[in-house]
Amino acid sequence: MCDLTAPEFQDEDIARKHIEANRWPDGPVCPHCGGTERNYPIKANEKKKIRKGLYKCNDCKTHFTVTIGTVFEGSRVLLNKWLMAIHLMCASKKGISSHQLHRMLGVTYKTAWFMAHRIRESMVDDNPPPIGGKGKSVQADETYFGNVEKPRTVRVDGTPYLKKGKVANKRPIVSLVCEGKARTFHVKRANAETVREILVANVSRETELHTDESPIYTRLGEEYAAHKTVNHSKGQYVRSDGMTTNNVENYFSVFKRGMKGVYQHCKEKHLQRYINEFDFRYNTRDLTDAERATKALQGIEGKRLTYRRTGNGAHV
């Protein structure tokens, strides 16, 4: 639980100190040269106005603030509003729309939308370790959300691409869940080749693979320690030995409720960013809202996002 009237959400100076304490627990670090020993704050005087939070590094002779090299760099939005936005996105199980942020923070819709995308960047783990391992299991499954922007009428081999009498043009999503942690990907097509690339890059071969009866995993399962399936088409969801894919299905349930009920629509080029947001909240669901927001704040460094990169869909 976190008090929305806390000082760091109301005062920019307190918010800056909060960010500094989080990013620099042992004192200021120059983002230009990495120096830590010869940094000192520059204070304003009557003759010269100095922006608050400014430091100088005597190693490389440059000036810097705590926002340099982070998702906050170049933003004119008050830092206390940034902290509030981070908290609201982390505390909302199914997400919070940019329109809602725009109304609550008192910023324009365009600013709120851009802030939300920057915050999603801070939620991404850039170097995730492999999941699974000996004696562990990974649940894998695919789902579909939203329509592709360029509909397909035929498969790669030229045959009709039909599903229940209609052209199947949904956006495929593949998710892996291991020990309560999800790792999810938006792909162009959910087929054996694509899913294999995801599994090989993310899951140890000593892992037991748990899936439904989809033929995607038939041969792929042979590459892992074991492959167990449940037959959803026959109403089987938990086997007698306890094997199930209910965890990954539960993840999809929360994801779709959030995307349909809160965000309602997003362009395909931005879908992975929204997926990353749901992964982050799912993987930190055992933390308090304040702890989750602190964890997101720890990921702000090295992820500056410009409008051009946002518009071009950097993760597509």
HELIX and SHEET records of a PDB file:
HELIX    1   1 PRO A    7  GLN A   10  1                                   4    
HELIX    2   2 GLU A   12  ARG A   23  1                                  12    
HELIX    3   3 LEU A   79  ALA A   91  1                                  13    
HELIX    4   4 SER A   98  LEU A  105  1                                   8    
HELIX    5   5 TYR A  109  SER A  122  1                                  14    
HELIX    6   6 ALA A  192  ASN A  202  1                                  11    
HELIX    7   7 PRO A  215  TYR A  217  5                                   3    
HELIX    8   8 LEU A  220  GLU A  223  5                                   4    
HELIX    9   9 HIS A  232  LYS A  234  5                                   3    
HELIX   10  10 ASN A  246  GLY A  258  1                                  13    
HELIX   11  11 MET A  259  TYR A  263  3                                   5    
HELIX   12  12 GLU A  268  HIS A  270  5                                   3    
HELIX   13  13 LEU A  271  ASN A  283  1                                  13    
HELIX   14  14 ASP A  289  LEU A  297  1                                   9    
HELIX   15  15 TYR A  307  ASN A  312  1                                   6    
SHEET    1   A 3 ASN A  39  PRO A  41  0                                        
SHEET    2   A 3 TYR A  55  CYS A  57 -1                                        
SHEET    3   A 3 THR A  62  PHE A  64 -1                                        
SHEET    1   B 5 LYS A 181  HIS A 186  0                                        
SHEET    2   B 5 LYS A 170  CYS A 178 -1                                        
SHEET    3   B 5 SER A 137  ASN A 147 -1                                        
SHEET    4   B 5 GLU A 208  THR A 211  1                                        
SHEET    5   B 5 ALA A 226  THR A 229  1                                        
SHEET    1   C 2 LEU A 162  LYS A 163  0                                        
SHEET    2   C 2 LYS A 166  VAL A 167 -1                                        
END                                                                             
